[in-house]
Amino acid sequence: MTAATPGPLSGILVADCSTVLAGPYCTMLLADLGADVVKVEPPEGDGTRSWGPPWVGAGRLAPDDPGVAAYYLAVNRNKRSIRLDLGSADGRDVLRRLVARADVLVENFRVGGFARLGFDDEALEALNPALVHLAISGYGPTGPDAGRPGYDFVLQAEAGLMSITGFAAEEGGEPTKVGVAIADVVTGLHGAVAVLAALAGRERPASPAAGRGQRIDVSILEAALSILVNQAQNAFATGRAPGRRGNAHPNIVPYETFATADGELAVAVGSERQWRRFCDALGVPGLVADPRFSANAMRVAERAALRPILAARFASEPSAAWLDRLHAAEVPCGAINDVLAALALPQAQARGMDASVEHPILGPIRQVGIPTKLSATPASIRTAPPLLGEHSDVILAELGFGPAEIAALREHGAV
């Protein structure tokens, strides 16, 4: 996929010193929107390069090489890679030159780690007063846990997400993580939104930050807490922590999965009009007049009485029959697809969510497409996730290093 027009962030240079998921996901979003993202990798590369199996392209990089980890390929497209040893003075000098030219810096060092390399806030301000600096951490730079490392799985537990995910203990369930590293992903989303806000503020004459950059702190803990939304508000309203309900909704009934004669369906009845149509489609119109179920608040209170009635109906016929009836009645419902089936959905295909990009060694690799569609300045997938240090020489030349200086940097192991 190539861009017909420049993306909305064309001309924005991002120095990406982040690794693993939250930061790279953020910078991939910026890169999809047209930013020039320079991925600054340690000598051994981003840790996700070794997070396999599964691998792609075994033996293509070298006879005994396992290939490229699928995890790395997921969040690093549209970027250029430079390999830098920031433990060396020469490596730090290269980064200083990059930061001096960049619009945005993204890093996820442990709190204080970037400053110890000589890149504290004062040094960054002196290098580039217009720099937008996004610092991603596990717990934020202040507070009693500021120094702790942050890992998505642990933070899903600490932030309460696992306590509301999975089936209740009396149903044999236990606290469960979300099937993707949702805390990291949401941190990346918040980071991208904040970067865009800071860039907009820099350009607006009336903004307090007009013409200047600013520091942005986003922590995985705070991002994870932010997506508790209605569950947190339920807890505030009642003074009780919500528990696990499996696939049932805490505030809406019926809004859950049901077993059919040959599978399972997800059903979401979100209004009273839908409830009436739902009952007609199921062949149980008498439920509409039943005072126990006449409004959502009653159905929530009486879910234990209502669910067996609905479950018996769904179990009597196959999924396809129920899907036909419920779709015809305009009741939200759907099959429970696996990942490959989801990406193969005609709607996903029609909207470009099963995309691909040509890798210089691996050939075409599939990618999840871009969910945001801008009419005038569309985002695009232009280049494959880079090889480690693939663009080092080009980037060094752009930063003003001559051929002899580049050779010296390589000889000293800085790049």
C-alpha positions in Angstrom: 0.0 0.0 0.0 1.4 3.4 -1.0 0.3 6.9 -0.2 -1.2 8.9 -3.1 -0.9 12.1 -1.0 1.3 13.0 1.9 -0.2 12.1 5.3 -1.2 14.8 7.7 2.0 14.5 9.7 4.3 14.7 6.6 7.3 16.8 7.5 7.2 15.9 11.2 10.4 14.2 12.4 10.0 11.8 15.4 13.0 10.4 17.3 11.7 7.1 18.7 13.9 5.8 21.6 11.1 3.5 22.8 11.1 -0.3 22.7 8.6 -3.2 23.0 5.0 -2.1 22.7 3.5 1.0 24.2 6.0 3.4 22.7 6.4 1.6 19.3 2.6 1.4 18.9 2.4 5.1 19.5 5.1 5.9 17.0 3.6 3.5 14.4 0.4 5.5 14.6 2.3 8.7 14.0 4.2 7.0 11.2 1.0 5.8 9.6 -0.1 9.4 9.6 3.0 10.4 7.6 5.6 11.3 10.2 9.2 10.4 9.6 9.9 8.1 12.5 13.5 7.3 13.2 13.7 4.2 15.4 16.8 4.4 17.6 17.6 0.9 18.6 20.2 -0.4 21.1 23.0 -2.6 19.7 21.0 -5.8 20.3 17.9 -4.2 18.8 14.4 -3.8 20.1 13.6 -6.6 22.5 10.6 -7.7 20.4 12.9 -8.7 17.6 13.6 -11.9 19.6 10.0 -12.4 20.9 9.3 -15.5 18.8 8.0 -17.9 17.8 6.2 -17.3 15.6 8.8 -16.1 13.1 8.5 -14.9 9.5 11.0 -15.8 6.9 13.2 -18.4 8.6 16.6 -18.7 6.9 16.1 -15.7 4.6 18.3 -13.3 6.7 21.0 -15.9 7.3 21.0 -19.7 6.9 20.6 -20.4 10.6 18.5 -17.3 11.4 14.9 -18.1 12.7 13.5 -15.1 10.8 11.8 -12.0 12.1 9.5 -12.2 15.1 5.9 -11.6 14.3 5.6 -9.4 17.4 8.2 -7.0 16.1 6.5 -6.8 12.7 3.2 -5.9 14.4 4.2 -2.4 15.5 7.1 -1.1 13.5 6.1 -0.4 10.0 6.7 3.0 8.3 9.8 3.6 10.4 13.6 3.9 9.7 16.1 2.2 12.0 19.4 3.4 13.3 21.4 1.2 15.6 23.0 3.3 18.4 25.0 2.5 21.5 23.8 5.2 23.9 26.3 3.9 26.4 29.0 5.5 24.3 29.8 9.2 24.1 29.7 9.0 20.3 26.3 7.3 20.3 24.9 10.0 22.6 26.3 12.7 20.3 24.4 11.2 17.4 21.2 11.2 19.4 21.8 14.8 20.4 22.0 15.8 16.7 18.8 13.9 16.0 16.9 15.4 18.9 18.1 18.9 17.9 16.3 18.4 14.6 13.2 16.4 15.7 9.7 17.7 16.4 8.9 14.8 18.7 10.9 12.6 21.0 9.4 9.4 22.4 11.1 7.3 25.1 10.2 4.7 27.7 13.3 4.5 29.8 12.8 3.7 33.5 12.2 6.9 35.4 15.5 8.8 35.6 17.3 6.5 33.0 17.1 9.0 30.1 18.4 11.8 32.3 21.3 9.8 33.5 22.4 9.5 29.8 22.5 13.3 29.7 19.0 13.9 28.4 17.2 15.5 31.3 14.5 18.1 30.7 17.0 21.0 30.9 19.4 19.4 28.4 16.5 18.7 26.0 15.2 22.3 26.3 18.7 23.6 25.5 19.0 21.3 22.5 15.5 22.0 21.0 13.1 24.4 22.7 10.3 23.3 20.2 10.7 19.6 21.1 7.6 17.6 22.1 9.0 15.0 24.6 6.7 12.0 25.3 8.0 10.0 28.3 6.2 6.7 28.8 6.7 4.8 32.1 5.0 2.1 34.1 3.8 4.3 36.9 4.7 7.9 36.1 7.7 10.0 37.3 6.2 10.9 40.7 4.6 8.9 43.5 5.8 6.0 45.6 6.0 3.5 42.7 7.7 5.9 40.2 10.9 3.8 40.1 9.2 0.4 39.4 9.4 -1.2 35.9 6.1 -1.4 34.2 4.8 -4.6 32.5 1.4 -4.8 30.9 0.4 -8.1 32.6 1.3 -6.9 36.1 -0.4 -3.5 35.5 -3.6 -5.2 34.2 -3.7 -6.9 37.6 -2.9 -3.8 39.6 -5.2 -1.5 37.7 -8.2 -3.7 38.3 -8.7 -5.0 34.8 -8.2 -8.6 35.7 -10.6 -8.4 38.5 -13.5 -7.7 36.1 -12.3 -10.0 33.3 -13.2 -13.6 33.2 -16.0 -15.7 34.8 -17.0 -15.5 38.4 -15.3 -17.8 41.0 -18.6 -19.6 41.6 -18.6 -20.5 37.8 -15.1 -21.8 38.0 -13.5 -18.7 36.7 -10.5 -16.7 37.9 -9.1 -13.2 37.2 -8.0 -13.1 33.6 -5.9 -10.8 31.5 -7.3 -9.4 28.2 -6.1 -11.4 25.2 -3.9 -8.6 23.9 -1.6 -6.3 25.9 -4.4 -3.8 26.3 -2.7 -1.6 28.9 0.3 -1.1 26.6 -1.9 -0.4 23.6 -4.0 2.1 25.3 -0.9 3.8 26.7 0.3 4.1 23.1 -3.0 5.6 22.0 -3.0 8.1 24.8 0.6 9.0 23.9 -0.3 9.6 20.3 -3.3 11.8 21.2 -1.1 13.8 23.6 1.6 14.3 21.0 -0.9 15.5 18.4 -2.3 17.9 21.0 1.1 19.3 21.8 2.0 19.7 18.2 -1.3 21.6 17.6 -0.6 23.8 20.7 2.9 24.6 19.4 1.4 25.9 16.2 -1.5 27.9 17.7 -0.6 31.6 18.4 -3.1 31.8 21.3 -1.7 28.7 23.0 0.5 29.0 26.1 2.9 26.6 24.3 2.9 28.6 21.1 6.2 28.1 19.3 7.5 25.8 22.0 7.5 22.1 22.9 6.6 20.5 26.2 7.0 17.4 28.2 4.3 14.7 28.2 4.1 12.0 30.8 1.9 9.0 30.1 2.0 5.9 32.4 0.7 2.4 31.8 -1.0 2.5 35.2 -2.9 5.7 34.5 -3.8 4.5 31.0 -5.1 1.2 32.3 -7.1 3.0 35.0 -8.6 5.3 32.4 -10.3 2.5 30.5 -12.2 1.3 33.6 -14.8 3.9 32.6 -18.3 2.7 33.5 -16.9 0.0 35.9 -15.1 2.6 37.9 -18.2 4.8 37.9 -20.2 1.9 39.1 -17.8 1.4 42.0 -17.9 5.1 42.9 -21.7 5.1 42.8 -22.1 2.0 45.0 -19.0 1.9 47.1 -18.5 -1.8 46.0 -15.9 -3.1 43.6 -17.5 -4.8 40.6 -16.8 -8.4 40.1 -16.4 -10.7 37.1 -19.4 -11.5 35.0 -17.9 -13.4 32.1 -19.5 -12.2 28.9 -22.4 -10.4 30.6 -22.6 -6.6 30.9 -22.9 -5.1 34.3 -25.5 -2.5 33.3 -27.4 -3.9 30.3 -29.4 -7.2 29.9 -29.4 -9.1 27.6 -25.9 -8.1 26.5 -23.8 -11.3 26.5 -23.2 -14.6 24.7 -25.6 -17.5 24.2 -25.0 -21.0 23.2 -26.9 -22.1 20.1 -27.5 -25.6 18.8 -24.2 -25.6 17.0 -22.1 -22.7 18.4 -22.3 -19.4 20.2 -23.4 -15.9 19.5 -22.9 -12.4 21.0 -26.1 -10.4 21.4 -26.3 -6.8 22.5 -29.8 -5.4 23.2 -29.1 -1.8 23.9 -32.5 -0.2 23.9 -36.2 -0.9 24.7 -37.0 -0.8 21.0 -34.4 -3.4 20.4 -35.7 -5.5 23.3 -39.2 -5.7 21.7 -37.7 -6.6 18.3 -35.4 -9.2 20.0 -38.3 -10.9 21.8 -40.3 -11.1 18.5 -37.4 -12.5 16.6 -36.8 -15.1 19.4 -40.5 -16.1 19.4 -41.1 -15.0 23.0 -43.2 -11.8 22.6 -44.7 -12.5 26.0 -41.5 -11.4 27.7 -42.2 -7.8 26.7 -45.3 -7.6 28.8 -43.8 -9.5 31.7 -43.3 -6.9 34.5 -40.1 -8.5 35.6 -38.5 -7.6 32.2 -40.4 -4.6 31.0 -37.4 -2.2 31.3 -33.6 -2.6 31.4 -33.4 -1.8 35.1 -35.8 -4.7 35.8 -33.9 -7.0 33.5 -30.6 -6.2 35.2 -32.3 -7.0 38.6 -33.9 -10.2 37.3 -31.1 -11.4 35.0 -31.0 -14.7 36.9 -34.6 -15.4 35.9 -34.4 -14.1 32.4 -31.2 -15.7 31.2 -32.4 -19.4 31.4 -35.5 -18.5 29.3 -33.4 -16.9 26.6 -30.7 -19.6 26.8 -33.3 -22.3 26.1 -34.5 -20.6 23.0 -31.1 -20.0 21.6 -30.1 -23.6 22.2 -33.0 -24.9 20.2 -31.7 -23.8 16.7 -28.4 -23.3 15.0 -26.4 -20.0 14.9 -27.1 -19.2 11.3 -30.9 -19.2 11.8 -30.7 -16.9 14.8 -28.3 -14.5 13.0 -30.7 -14.3 10.1 -33.6 -13.5 12.3 -31.8 -11.0 14.5 -30.1 -9.2 11.7 -33.5 -8.9 10.0 -34.9 -7.5 13.2 -32.0 -5.0 13.4 -30.8 -6.4 16.7 -27.0 -6.2 17.2 -25.5 -9.7 17.2 -22.6 -11.5 15.7 -20.7 -14.8 15.5 -17.7 -15.3 17.8 -14.9 -15.3 15.2 -11.3 -16.3 15.7 -8.6 -13.8 14.6 -8.2 -15.1 11.1 -11.9 -15.3 10.6 -12.3 -11.7 11.9 -9.7 -10.4 9.4 -11.4 -12.3 6.6 -14.8 -10.7 7.2 -16.1 -9.1 4.0 -16.5 -5.8 5.9 -12.9 -5.9 7.2 -11.7 -6.7 3.7 -13.8 -4.0 2.2 -12.4 -1.4 4.6 -8.8 -2.4 4.0 -8.1 -3.9 7.4 -6.3 -6.9 6.0 -3.3 -5.1 4.4 0.1 -6.0 3.2 3.5 -4.4 2.7 6.6 -5.5 0.7 9.6 -6.4 2.8 13.0 -6.2 1.1 13.9 -9.7 2.2 10.8 -11.4 3.5 8.6 -10.4 0.5 5.0 -9.4 1.2 3.9 -9.5 4.8 0.4 -9.1 6.0 -0.5 -6.3 8.4 -3.6 -5.2 10.3 -4.8 -2.2 8.3 -5.3 1.4 9.4 -8.6 2.1 11.2 -8.6 5.9 10.7 -9.6 7.1 7.3 -8.9 10.8 6.5 -10.4 12.0 3.3 -7.8 14.6 2.2 -4.6 13.4 3.9 -5.0 9.6 4.3 -2.8 7.6 6.5 -0.9 4.8 4.7 1.3 1.8 5.0 4.4 2.7 3.0 7.3 0.7 4.2 7.9 -2.6 6.0 9.2 -2.8 9.6 13.0 -2.1 9.2 15.9 -4.4 9.6 18.1 -3.5 12.6 20.2 -0.5 11.6 18.9 -0.7 8.1 19.0 3.1 7.6 21.9 4.0 9.9 24.2 5.5 7.2 21.4 7.5 5.5 20.3 9.0 8.8 23.8 9.8 9.8 24.4 11.6 6.5 21.2 13.5 7.0 22.5 14.6 10.4 25.6 16.0 8.8 28.1 13.1 9.4 30.6 12.7 6.5 31.8 9.3 5.2 34.9 9.3 7.3 33.0 10.2 10.5 30.4 7.4 9.8 33.2 4.9 9.3 34.8 6.0 12.6 31.4 5.6 14.4 31.2 2.1 13.1 34.7 1.3 14.0 34.1 2.5 17.6 30.9 0.5 17.8 28.7 3.5 18.3 26.4 2.5 15.4 
